[in-house]
Amino acid sequence: MQKKVIMIINRKSDVYVYIAGKYTDDTVFQVERHILAARKIAVECANRGIKFFCPHTHTAHFDTYSQNKSWQYYMDLCTPILYNVCNSIVMVANWEDSAGAKYELAAARNIGHMSFLSSKEFFKWYETLPD
């Protein structure tokens, strides 16, 4: 784990959210459902002008296209962004079924990021921030 660094969020423009949720599953169809659920939150962030990082869309179907299928590789690719760029995390529905998403949430909390267990909770909080 990284050292604890609490980033202060005073206004909407300070928010940089990491979108975390289940990715891996038994079928390509199930993986696509997870990608679409995360993408929906990412699009809503973009529509509101919220800076975000979404691992699901960043590496969509790389488990199919790439020869590198290592879970650890993809965690090592994305979690530095959680640690060093983002200051909050929002969880995609069914995140509880994902070892990676649970790790990302624990890591975010450990370093003091704002954490939200649903997009509804996240967007409600975001709207309370001044412009």
N, CA, C and O atoms as a GROMACS GRO file, in nm:
protein
  524
    1MET      N    1   0.083  -0.119   0.000
    1MET     CA    2   0.000   0.000   0.000
    1MET      C    3   0.088   0.125   0.000
    1MET      O    4   0.202   0.124   0.047
    2GLN      N    5   0.034   0.229  -0.052
    2GLN     CA    6   0.100   0.358  -0.057
    2GLN      C    7   0.084   0.430   0.077
    2GLN      O    8   0.002   0.390   0.160
    3LYS      N    9   0.162   0.534   0.098
    3LYS     CA   10   0.146   0.614   0.218
    3LYS      C   11   0.018   0.696   0.210
    3LYS      O   12  -0.031   0.726   0.101
    4LYS      N   13  -0.034   0.730   0.325
    4LYS     CA   14  -0.160   0.804   0.331
    4LYS      C   15  -0.137   0.950   0.295
    4LYS      O   16  -0.057   1.019   0.358
    5VAL      N   17  -0.206   0.995   0.192
    5VAL     CA   18  -0.200   1.134   0.150
    5VAL      C   19  -0.344   1.180   0.131
    5VAL      O   20  -0.411   1.137   0.037
    6ILE      N   21  -0.390   1.265   0.219
    6ILE     CA   22  -0.527   1.313   0.209
    6ILE      C   23  -0.530   1.434   0.117
    6ILE      O   24  -0.465   1.535   0.142
    7MET      N   25  -0.608   1.421   0.010
    7MET     CA   26  -0.623   1.530  -0.085
    7MET      C   27  -0.752   1.604  -0.052
    7MET      O   28  -0.857   1.541  -0.035
    8ILE      N   29  -0.744   1.733  -0.042
    8ILE     CA   30  -0.860   1.813  -0.007
    8ILE      C   31  -0.942   1.843  -0.133
    8ILE      O   32  -0.888   1.883  -0.236
    9ILE      N   33  -1.070   1.822  -0.121
    9ILE     CA   34  -1.162   1.851  -0.231
    9ILE      C   35  -1.252   1.965  -0.185
    9ILE      O   36  -1.340   1.946  -0.101
   10ASN      N   37  -1.228   2.084  -0.241
   10ASN     CA   38  -1.304   2.202  -0.202
   10ASN      C   39  -1.411   2.241  -0.302
   10ASN      O   40  -1.508   2.309  -0.268
   11ARG      N   41  -1.395   2.197  -0.428
   11ARG     CA   42  -1.489   2.237  -0.532
   11ARG      C   43  -1.498   2.126  -0.637
   11ARG      O   44  -1.417   2.033  -0.639
   12LYS      N   45  -1.595   2.139  -0.724
   12LYS     CA   46  -1.617   2.038  -0.826
   12LYS      C   47  -1.494   2.014  -0.912
   12LYS      O   48  -1.464   1.901  -0.949
   13SER      N   49  -1.423   2.120  -0.943
   13SER     CA   50  -1.305   2.106  -1.030
   13SER      C   51  -1.190   2.030  -0.965
   13SER      O   52  -1.096   1.991  -1.033
   14ASP      N   53  -1.197   2.009  -0.833
   14ASP     CA   54  -1.093   1.932  -0.763
   14ASP      C   55  -1.112   1.781  -0.776
   14ASP      O   56  -1.018   1.705  -0.752
   15VAL      N   57  -1.230   1.738  -0.814
   15VAL     CA   58  -1.263   1.595  -0.815
   15VAL      C   59  -1.197   1.524  -0.933
   15VAL      O   60  -1.206   1.568  -1.047
   16TYR      N   61  -1.130   1.413  -0.902
   16TYR     CA   62  -1.077   1.322  -1.004
   16TYR      C   63  -1.108   1.182  -0.953
   16TYR      O   64  -1.040   1.132  -0.863
   17VAL      N   65  -1.208   1.120  -1.010
   17VAL     CA   66  -1.262   0.996  -0.954
   17VAL      C   67  -1.216   0.873  -1.032
   17VAL      O   68  -1.205   0.874  -1.155
   18TYR      N   69  -1.189   0.768  -0.958
   18TYR     CA   70  -1.152   0.637  -1.010
   18TYR      C   71  -1.278   0.550  -1.006
   18TYR      O   72  -1.342   0.539  -0.902
   19ILE      N   73  -1.313   0.490  -1.118
   19ILE     CA   74  -1.433   0.408  -1.127
   19ILE      C   75  -1.392   0.261  -1.115
   19ILE      O   76  -1.321   0.210  -1.202
   20ALA      N   77  -1.434   0.195  -1.008
   20ALA     CA   78  -1.389   0.058  -0.979
   20ALA      C   79  -1.506  -0.038  -0.974
   20ALA      O   80  -1.612  -0.006  -0.921
   21GLY      N   81  -1.486  -0.155  -1.030
   21GLY     CA   82  -1.591  -0.256  -1.026
   21GLY      C   83  -1.543  -0.387  -1.082
   21GLY      O   84  -1.428  -0.401  -1.125
   22LYS      N   85  -1.631  -0.483  -1.080
   22LYS     CA   86  -1.600  -0.616  -1.133
   22LYS      C   87  -1.574  -0.608  -1.283
   22LYS      O   88  -1.644  -0.539  -1.356
   23TYR      N   89  -1.472  -0.678  -1.327
   23TYR     CA   90  -1.441  -0.688  -1.470
   23TYR      C   91  -1.443  -0.835  -1.513
   23TYR      O   92  -1.521  -0.873  -1.600
   24THR      N   93  -1.359  -0.915  -1.454
   24THR     CA   94  -1.342  -1.055  -1.493
   24THR      C   95  -1.469  -1.135  -1.466
   24THR      O   96  -1.536  -1.116  -1.365
   25ASP      N   97  -1.499  -1.225  -1.558
   25ASP     CA   98  -1.615  -1.313  -1.540
   25ASP      C   99  -1.600  -1.434  -1.630
   25ASP      O  100  -1.499  -1.450  -1.698
   26ASP      N  101  -1.701  -1.520  -1.630
   26ASP     CA  102  -1.693  -1.648  -1.701
   26ASP      C  103  -1.708  -1.637  -1.852
   26ASP      O  104  -1.652  -1.718  -1.926
   27THR      N  105  -1.783  -1.538  -1.900
   27THR     CA  106  -1.807  -1.527  -2.043
   27THR      C  107  -1.778  -1.385  -2.092
   27THR      O  108  -1.776  -1.290  -2.014
   28VAL      N  109  -1.755  -1.373  -2.222
   28VAL     CA  110  -1.733  -1.242  -2.283
   28VAL      C  111  -1.857  -1.155  -2.264
   28VAL      O  112  -1.845  -1.034  -2.243
   29PHE      N  113  -1.975  -1.216  -2.272
   29PHE     CA  114  -2.100  -1.141  -2.252
   29PHE      C  115  -2.104  -1.079  -2.112
   29PHE      O  116  -2.141  -0.963  -2.097
   30GLN      N  117  -2.066  -1.157  -2.010
   30GLN     CA  118  -2.067  -1.105  -1.873
   30GLN      C  119  -1.963  -0.994  -1.857
   30GLN      O  120  -1.990  -0.894  -1.791
   31VAL      N  121  -1.846  -1.011  -1.915
   31VAL     CA  122  -1.744  -0.906  -1.910
   31VAL      C  123  -1.797  -0.779  -1.976
   31VAL      O  124  -1.779  -0.669  -1.923
   32GLU      N  125  -1.862  -0.793  -2.090
   32GLU     CA  126  -1.919  -0.677  -2.159
   32GLU      C  127  -2.022  -0.606  -2.071
   32GLU      O  128  -2.028  -0.483  -2.072
   33ARG      N  129  -2.102  -0.679  -1.998
   33ARG     CA  130  -2.199  -0.617  -1.906
   33ARG      C  131  -2.128  -0.534  -1.800
   33ARG      O  132  -2.174  -0.425  -1.765
   34HIS      N  133  -2.016  -0.584  -1.749
   34HIS     CA  134  -1.940  -0.509  -1.648
   34HIS      C  135  -1.880  -0.382  -1.709
   34HIS      O  136  -1.882  -0.276  -1.648
   35ILE      N  137  -1.828  -0.395  -1.830
   35ILE     CA  138  -1.770  -0.278  -1.900
   35ILE      C  139  -1.878  -0.173  -1.922
   35ILE      O  140  -1.855  -0.054  -1.897
   36LEU      N  141  -1.994  -0.214  -1.969
   36LEU     CA  142  -2.102  -0.119  -1.996
   36LEU      C  143  -2.150  -0.049  -1.869
   36LEU      O  144  -2.182   0.070  -1.872
   37ALA      N  145  -2.156  -0.122  -1.757
   37ALA     CA  146  -2.198  -0.061  -1.630
   37ALA      C  147  -2.098   0.046  -1.587
   37ALA      O  148  -2.138   0.154  -1.541
   38ALA      N  149  -1.969   0.017  -1.602
   38ALA     CA  150  -1.867   0.117  -1.567
   38ALA      C  151  -1.868   0.233  -1.666
   38ALA      O  152  -1.856   0.349  -1.626
   39ARG      N  153  -1.884   0.202  -1.794
   39ARG     CA  154  -1.889   0.307  -1.897
   39ARG      C  155  -2.005   0.403  -1.871
   39ARG      O  156  -1.991   0.523  -1.893
   40LYS      N  157  -2.117   0.352  -1.826
   40LYS     CA  158  -2.232   0.438  -1.797
   40LYS      C  159  -2.195   0.544  -1.693
   40LYS      O  160  -2.232   0.661  -1.708
   41ILE      N  161  -2.124   0.505  -1.590
   41ILE     CA  162  -2.079   0.602  -1.489
   41ILE      C  163  -1.976   0.697  -1.549
   41ILE      O  164  -1.980   0.817  -1.522
   42ALA      N  165  -1.885   0.645  -1.630
   42ALA     CA  166  -1.784   0.729  -1.695
   42ALA      C  167  -1.849   0.834  -1.784
   42ALA      O  168  -1.808   0.951  -1.782
   43VAL      N  169  -1.949   0.795  -1.861
   43VAL     CA  170  -2.019   0.890  -1.948
   43VAL      C  171  -2.089   0.996  -1.866
   43VAL      O  172  -2.086   1.114  -1.900
   44GLU      N  173  -2.152   0.955  -1.758
   44GLU     CA  174  -2.218   1.053  -1.671
   44GLU      C  175  -2.116   1.150  -1.613
   44GLU      O  176  -2.144   1.270  -1.601
   45CYS      N  177  -1.999   1.100  -1.576
   45CYS     CA  178  -1.891   1.190  -1.529
   45CYS      C  179  -1.854   1.288  -1.640
   45CYS      O  180  -1.847   1.408  -1.616
   46ALA      N  181  -1.830   1.238  -1.760
   46ALA     CA  182  -1.792   1.324  -1.871
   46ALA      C  183  -1.900   1.428  -1.899
   46ALA      O  184  -1.869   1.545  -1.923
   47ASN      N  185  -2.026   1.388  -1.895
   47ASN     CA  186  -2.136   1.481  -1.919
   47ASN      C  187  -2.139   1.594  -1.816
   47ASN      O  188  -2.184   1.705  -1.846
   48ARG      N  189  -2.093   1.566  -1.696
   48ARG     CA  190  -2.093   1.666  -1.588
   48ARG      C  191  -1.959   1.740  -1.578
   48ARG      O  192  -1.945   1.830  -1.496
   49GLY      N  193  -1.864   1.702  -1.661
   49GLY     CA  194  -1.733   1.766  -1.657
   49GLY      C  195  -1.644   1.716  -1.545
   49GLY      O  196  -1.549   1.785  -1.506
   50ILE      N  197  -1.672   1.598  -1.493
   50ILE     CA  198  -1.594   1.539  -1.384
   50ILE      C  199  -1.477   1.462  -1.444
   50ILE      O  200  -1.496   1.379  -1.533
   51LYS      N  201  -1.357   1.488  -1.396
   51LYS     CA  202  -1.240   1.413  -1.440
   51LYS      C  203  -1.249   1.271  -1.381
   51LYS      O  204  -1.284   1.254  -1.264
   52PHE      N  205  -1.218   1.171  -1.462
   52PHE     CA  206  -1.232   1.034  -1.416
   52PHE      C  207  -1.128   0.945  -1.483
   52PHE      O  208  -1.069   0.980  -1.586
   53PHE      N  209  -1.106   0.830  -1.422
   53PHE     CA  210  -1.032   0.721  -1.485
   53PHE      C  211  -1.115   0.595  -1.467
   53PHE      O  212  -1.159   0.563  -1.357
   54CYS      N  213  -1.136   0.525  -1.578
   54CYS     CA  214  -1.218   0.403  -1.578
   54CYS      C  215  -1.135   0.288  -1.636
   54CYS      O  216  -1.121   0.278  -1.758
   55PRO      N  217  -1.081   0.201  -1.550
   55PRO     CA  218  -1.003   0.088  -1.601
   55PRO      C  219  -1.080   0.000  -1.701
   55PRO      O  220  -1.020  -0.055  -1.793
   56HIS      N  221  -1.210  -0.012  -1.681
   56HIS     CA  222  -1.291  -0.095  -1.770
   56HIS      C  223  -1.282  -0.048  -1.915
   56HIS      O  224  -1.268  -0.129  -2.007
   57THR      N  225  -1.290   0.081  -1.935
   57THR     CA  226  -1.286   0.133  -2.071
   57THR      C  227  -1.143   0.148  -2.121
   57THR      O  228  -1.117   0.143  -2.241
   58HIS      N  229  -1.050   0.166  -2.029
   58HIS     CA  230  -0.909   0.181  -2.066
   58HIS      C  231  -0.854   0.051  -2.126
   58HIS      O  232  -0.772   0.054  -2.217
   59THR      N  233  -0.901  -0.061  -2.074
   59THR     CA  234  -0.848  -0.191  -2.119
   59THR      C  235  -0.961  -0.285  -2.162
   59THR      O  236  -0.949  -0.407  -2.145
   60ALA      N  237  -1.068  -0.230  -2.216
   60ALA     CA  238  -1.184  -0.312  -2.254
   60ALA      C  239  -1.145  -0.426  -2.346
   60ALA      O  240  -1.090  -0.405  -2.454
   61HIS      N  241  -1.175  -0.546  -2.302
   61HIS     CA  242  -1.153  -0.671  -2.377
   61HIS      C  243  -1.007  -0.702  -2.406
   61HIS      O  244  -0.978  -0.785  -2.493
   62PHE      N  245  -0.915  -0.639  -2.336
   62PHE     CA  246  -0.774  -0.675  -2.354
   62PHE      C  247  -0.751  -0.820  -2.314
   62PHE      O  248  -0.658  -0.884  -2.362
   63ASP      N  249  -0.836  -0.872  -2.226
   63ASP     CA  250  -0.826  -1.013  -2.189
   63ASP      C  251  -0.852  -1.104  -2.310
   63ASP      O  252  -0.813  -1.220  -2.310
   64THR      N  253  -0.919  -1.051  -2.411
   64THR     CA  254  -0.944  -1.123  -2.535
   64THR      C  255  -0.839  -1.092  -2.641
   64THR      O  256  -0.789  -1.183  -2.708
   65TYR      N  257  -0.804  -0.964  -2.655
   65TYR     CA  258  -0.715  -0.920  -2.763
   65TYR      C  259  -0.567  -0.941  -2.733
   65TYR      O  260  -0.489  -0.973  -2.823
   66SER      N  261  -0.529  -0.924  -2.608
   66SER     CA  262  -0.387  -0.928  -2.572
   66SER      C  263  -0.345  -1.069  -2.532
   66SER      O  264  -0.424  -1.148  -2.481
   67GLN      N  265  -0.220  -1.098  -2.556
   67GLN     CA  266  -0.166  -1.225  -2.508
   67GLN      C  267  -0.138  -1.218  -2.359
   67GLN      O  268  -0.129  -1.321  -2.292
   68ASN      N  269  -0.125  -1.095  -2.306
   68ASN     CA  270  -0.100  -1.078  -2.163
   68ASN      C  271  -0.233  -1.082  -2.089
   68ASN      O  272  -0.307  -0.984  -2.090
   69LYS      N  273  -0.263  -1.192  -2.027
   69LYS     CA  274  -0.389  -1.210  -1.956
   69LYS      C  275  -0.370  -1.206  -1.805
   69LYS      O  276  -0.459  -1.245  -1.730
   70SER      N  277  -0.255  -1.158  -1.760
   70SER     CA  278  -0.224  -1.156  -1.618
   70SER      C  279  -0.307  -1.052  -1.544
   70SER      O  280  -0.301  -0.933  -1.574
   71TRP      N  281  -0.384  -1.099  -1.446
   71TRP     CA  282  -0.463  -1.010  -1.362
   71TRP      C  283  -0.371  -0.907  -1.296
   71TRP      O  284  -0.405  -0.789  -1.290
   72GLN      N  285  -0.256  -0.950  -1.247
   72GLN     CA  286  -0.164  -0.860  -1.177
   72GLN      C  287  -0.112  -0.750  -1.269
   72GLN      O  288  -0.095  -0.637  -1.226
   73TYR      N  289  -0.088  -0.783  -1.394
   73TYR     CA  290  -0.043  -0.682  -1.490
   73TYR      C  291  -0.142  -0.567  -1.497
   73TYR      O  292  -0.103  -0.450  -1.493
   74TYR      N  293  -0.271  -0.599  -1.509
   74TYR     CA  294  -0.373  -0.495  -1.523
   74TYR      C  295  -0.393  -0.418  -1.393
   74TYR      O  296  -0.420  -0.298  -1.396
   75MET      N  297  -0.378  -0.485  -1.281
   75MET     CA  298  -0.384  -0.413  -1.152
   75MET      C  299  -0.265  -0.317  -1.142
   75MET      O  300  -0.281  -0.202  -1.100
   76ASP      N  301  -0.146  -0.363  -1.181
   76ASP     CA  302  -0.027  -0.277  -1.176
   76ASP      C  303  -0.036  -0.162  -1.276
   76ASP      O  304   0.024  -0.056  -1.254
   77LEU      N  305  -0.108  -0.181  -1.383
   77LEU     CA  306  -0.127  -0.076  -1.483
   77LEU      C  307  -0.218   0.034  -1.430
   77LEU      O  308  -0.191   0.153  -1.452
   78CYS      N  309  -0.324  -0.003  -1.360
   78CYS     CA  310  -0.428   0.094  -1.324
   78CYS      C  311  -0.414   0.153  -1.183
   78CYS      O  312  -0.445   0.270  -1.163
   79THR      N  313  -0.371   0.075  -1.086
   79THR     CA  314  -0.371   0.127  -0.949
   79THR      C  315  -0.277   0.246  -0.926
   79THR      O  316  -0.306   0.326  -0.837
   80PRO      N  317  -0.167   0.262  -0.998
   80PRO     CA  318  -0.089   0.386  -0.977
   80PRO      C  319  -0.171   0.513  -1.007
   80PRO      O  320  -0.146   0.618  -0.949
   81ILE      N  321  -0.266   0.502  -1.097
   81ILE     CA  322  -0.353   0.617  -1.126
   81ILE      C  323  -0.443   0.644  -1.006
   81ILE      O  324  -0.467   0.759  -0.971
   82LEU      N  325  -0.492   0.538  -0.945
   82LEU     CA  326  -0.571   0.553  -0.822
   82LEU      C  327  -0.488   0.624  -0.715
   82LEU      O  328  -0.536   0.716  -0.649
   83TYR      N  329  -0.365   0.580  -0.697
   83TYR     CA  330  -0.278   0.635  -0.592
   83TYR      C  331  -0.232   0.778  -0.621
   83TYR      O  332  -0.231   0.862  -0.532
   84ASN      N  333  -0.194   0.804  -0.745
   84ASN     CA  334  -0.121   0.927  -0.776
   84ASN      C  335  -0.198   1.035  -0.849
   84ASN      O  336  -0.153   1.150  -0.855
   85VAL      N  337  -0.314   1.001  -0.904
   85VAL     CA  338  -0.389   1.100  -0.981
   85VAL      C  339  -0.525   1.126  -0.919
   85VAL      O  340  -0.564   1.242  -0.900
   86CYS      N  341  -0.597   1.021  -0.887
   86CYS     CA  342  -0.734   1.035  -0.837
   86CYS      C  343  -0.737   1.074  -0.689
   86CYS      O  344  -0.641   1.053  -0.616
   87ASN      N  345  -0.850   1.130  -0.648
   87ASN     CA  346  -0.868   1.166  -0.507
   87ASN      C  347  -0.999   1.112  -0.452
   87ASN      O  348  -1.038   1.143  -0.339
   88SER      N  349  -1.066   1.032  -0.533
   88SER     CA  350  -1.192   0.971  -0.489
   88SER      C  351  -1.214   0.844  -0.570
   88SER      O  352  -1.151   0.822  -0.673
   89ILE      N  353  -1.306   0.762  -0.521
   89ILE     CA  354  -1.337   0.636  -0.589
   89ILE      C  355  -1.487   0.614  -0.582
   89ILE      O  356  -1.551   0.641  -0.480
   90VAL      N  357  -1.543   0.566  -0.692
   90VAL     CA  358  -1.684   0.526  -0.696
   90VAL      C  359  -1.690   0.382  -0.741
   90VAL      O  360  -1.620   0.341  -0.834
   91MET      N  361  -1.775   0.306  -0.675
   91MET     CA  362  -1.785   0.164  -0.703
   91MET      C  363  -1.903   0.136  -0.796
   91MET      O  364  -2.011   0.194  -0.780
   92VAL      N  365  -1.880   0.048  -0.892
   92VAL     CA  366  -1.983   0.004  -0.986
   92VAL      C  367  -2.062  -0.108  -0.917
   92VAL      O  368  -2.005  -0.186  -0.841
   93ALA      N  369  -2.192  -0.117  -0.944
   93ALA     CA  370  -2.274  -0.223  -0.887
   93ALA      C  371  -2.207  -0.359  -0.905
   93ALA      O  372  -2.145  -0.386  -1.007
   94ASN      N  373  -2.220  -0.443  -0.807
   94ASN     CA  374  -2.162  -0.578  -0.800
   94ASN      C  375  -2.013  -0.578  -0.772
   94ASN      O  376  -1.946  -0.680  -0.793
   95TRP      N  377  -1.959  -0.467  -0.726
   95TRP     CA  378  -1.816  -0.459  -0.694
   95TRP      C  379  -1.778  -0.559  -0.586
   95TRP      O  380  -1.663  -0.604  -0.580
   96GLU      N  381  -1.873  -0.595  -0.502
   96GLU     CA  382  -1.844  -0.687  -0.390
   96GLU      C  383  -1.799  -0.824  -0.439
   96GLU      O  384  -1.737  -0.900  -0.364
   97ASP      N  385  -1.829  -0.857  -0.565
   97ASP     CA  386  -1.793  -0.986  -0.622
   97ASP      C  387  -1.656  -0.986  -0.688
   97ASP      O  388  -1.620  -1.081  -0.758
   98SER      N  389  -1.579  -0.879  -0.668
   98SER     CA  390  -1.452  -0.864  -0.736
   98SER      C  391  -1.337  -0.844  -0.638
   98SER      O  392  -1.338  -0.750  -0.558
   99ALA      N  393  -1.239  -0.932  -0.645
   99ALA     CA  394  -1.120  -0.916  -0.559
   99ALA      C  395  -1.047  -0.787  -0.592
   99ALA      O  396  -1.000  -0.717  -0.503
  100GLY      N  397  -1.038  -0.754  -0.721
  100GLY     CA  398  -0.969  -0.633  -0.763
  100GLY      C  399  -1.039  -0.507  -0.713
  100GLY      O  400  -0.974  -0.416  -0.663
  101ALA      N  401  -1.171  -0.503  -0.727
  101ALA     CA  402  -1.246  -0.386  -0.682
  101ALA      C  403  -1.238  -0.370  -0.530
  101ALA      O  404  -1.227  -0.258  -0.480
  102LYS      N  405  -1.243  -0.480  -0.458
  102LYS     CA  406  -1.229  -0.473  -0.311
  102LYS      C  407  -1.090  -0.420  -0.274
  102LYS      O  408  -1.076  -0.340  -0.182
  103TYR      N  409  -0.988  -0.466  -0.346
  103TYR     CA  410  -0.852  -0.416  -0.322
  103TYR      C  411  -0.845  -0.267  -0.351
  103TYR      O  412  -0.788  -0.192  -0.272
  104GLU      N  413  -0.902  -0.223  -0.463
  104GLU     CA  414  -0.898  -0.081  -0.500
  104GLU      C  415  -0.969   0.005  -0.396
  104GLU      O  416  -0.920   0.112  -0.361
  105LEU      N  417  -1.083  -0.040  -0.347
  105LEU     CA  418  -1.156   0.035  -0.246
  105LEU      C  419  -1.075   0.044  -0.117
  105LEU      O  420  -1.064   0.152  -0.058
  106ALA      N  421  -1.019  -0.066  -0.073
  106ALA     CA  422  -0.937  -0.066   0.049
  106ALA      C  423  -0.816   0.026   0.032
  106ALA      O  424  -0.780   0.100   0.124
  107ALA      N  425  -0.753   0.020  -0.084
  107ALA     CA  426  -0.636   0.106  -0.110
  107ALA      C  427  -0.676   0.252  -0.108
  107ALA      O  428  -0.607   0.334  -0.048
  108ALA      N  429  -0.787   0.285  -0.172
  108ALA     CA  430  -0.835   0.424  -0.176
  108ALA      C  431  -0.864   0.475  -0.035
  108ALA      O  432  -0.825   0.586   0.001
  109ARG      N  433  -0.931   0.394   0.043
  109ARG     CA  434  -0.962   0.434   0.182
  109ARG      C  435  -0.834   0.447   0.264
  109ARG      O  436  -0.822   0.538   0.346
  110ASN      N  437  -0.741   0.358   0.242
  110ASN     CA  438  -0.616   0.361   0.318
  110ASN      C  439  -0.538   0.489   0.295
  110ASN      O  440  -0.471   0.538   0.386
  111ILE      N  441  -0.546   0.545   0.175
  111ILE     CA  442  -0.471   0.668   0.147
  111ILE      C  443  -0.556   0.794   0.162
  111ILE      O  444  -0.511   0.904   0.130
  112GLY      N  445  -0.680   0.777   0.212
  112GLY     CA  446  -0.762   0.892   0.245
  112GLY      C  447  -0.852   0.946   0.136
  112GLY      O  448  -0.903   1.057   0.147
  113HIS      N  449  -0.872   0.870   0.029
  113HIS     CA  450  -0.962   0.914  -0.078
  113HIS      C  451  -1.107   0.910  -0.030
  113HIS      O  452  -1.144   0.826   0.052
  114MET      N  453  -1.188   1.001  -0.083
  114MET     CA  454  -1.332   0.993  -0.063
  114MET      C  455  -1.376   0.865  -0.133
  114MET      O  456  -1.331   0.836  -0.244
  115SER      N  457  -1.466   0.789  -0.070
  115SER     CA  458  -1.511   0.664  -0.131
  115SER      C  459  -1.662   0.656  -0.130
  115SER      O  460  -1.728   0.695  -0.033
  116PHE      N  461  -1.716   0.605  -0.240
  116PHE     CA  462  -1.860   0.597  -0.259
  116PHE      C  463  -1.895   0.459  -0.311
  116PHE      O  464  -1.836   0.411  -0.407
  117LEU      N  465  -1.991   0.394  -0.246
  117LEU     CA  466  -2.026   0.258  -0.280
  117LEU      C  467  -2.126   0.248  -0.394
  117LEU      O  468  -2.161   0.139  -0.438
  118SER      N  469  -2.173   0.363  -0.443
  118SER     CA  470  -2.263   0.364  -0.558
  118SER      C  471  -2.247   0.495  -0.633
  118SER      O  472  -2.202   0.595  -0.577
  119SER      N  473  -2.282   0.492  -0.760
  119SER     CA  474  -2.275   0.615  -0.840
  119SER      C  475  -2.378   0.716  -0.791
  119SER      O  476  -2.354   0.836  -0.794
  120LYS      N  477  -2.493   0.668  -0.747
  120LYS     CA  478  -2.596   0.759  -0.694
  120LYS      C  479  -2.540   0.838  -0.576
  120LYS      O  480  -2.558   0.960  -0.568
  121GLU      N  481  -2.474   0.770  -0.485
  121GLU     CA  482  -2.413   0.835  -0.369
  121GLU      C  483  -2.306   0.935  -0.414
  121GLU      O  484  -2.298   1.046  -0.361
  122PHE      N  485  -2.223   0.894  -0.511
  122PHE     CA  486  -2.117   0.981  -0.560
  122PHE      C  487  -2.172   1.108  -0.622
  122PHE      O  488  -2.129   1.219  -0.588
  123PHE      N  489  -2.268   1.094  -0.714
  123PHE     CA  490  -2.321   1.212  -0.784
  123PHE      C  491  -2.399   1.303  -0.689
  123PHE      O  492  -2.398   1.424  -0.706
  124LYS      N  493  -2.465   1.247  -0.591
  124LYS     CA  494  -2.535   1.328  -0.490
  124LYS      C  495  -2.433   1.413  -0.414
  124LYS      O  496  -2.455   1.533  -0.393
  125TRP      N  497  -2.322   1.352  -0.371
  125TRP     CA  498  -2.216   1.426  -0.302
  125TRP      C  499  -2.155   1.532  -0.392
  125TRP      O  500  -2.135   1.646  -0.351
  126TYR      N  501  -2.127   1.494  -0.516
  126TYR     CA  502  -2.064   1.587  -0.611
  126TYR      C  503  -2.148   1.714  -0.627
  126TYR      O  504  -2.093   1.824  -0.634
  127GLU      N  505  -2.278   1.699  -0.632
  127GLU     CA  506  -2.366   1.816  -0.653
  127GLU      C  507  -2.367   1.910  -0.532
  127GLU      O  508  -2.411   2.024  -0.545
  128THR      N  509  -2.319   1.865  -0.417
  128THR     CA  510  -2.311   1.955  -0.300
  128THR      C  511  -2.189   2.045  -0.303
  128THR      O  512  -2.180   2.142  -0.228
  129LEU      N  513  -2.093   2.012  -0.391
  129LEU     CA  514  -1.970   2.091  -0.398
  129LEU      C  515  -1.994   2.221  -0.474
  129LEU      O  516  -2.071   2.223  -0.570
  130PRO      N  517  -1.928   2.329  -0.433
  130PRO     CA  518  -1.939   2.452  -0.510
  130PRO      C  519  -1.862   2.439  -0.642
  130PRO      O  520  -1.770   2.359  -0.656
  131ASP      N  521  -1.906   2.521  -0.740
  131ASP     CA  522  -1.836   2.524  -0.868
  131ASP      C  523  -1.698   2.579  -0.847
  131ASP      O  524  -1.620   2.590  -0.942
   0.00000   0.00000   0.00000
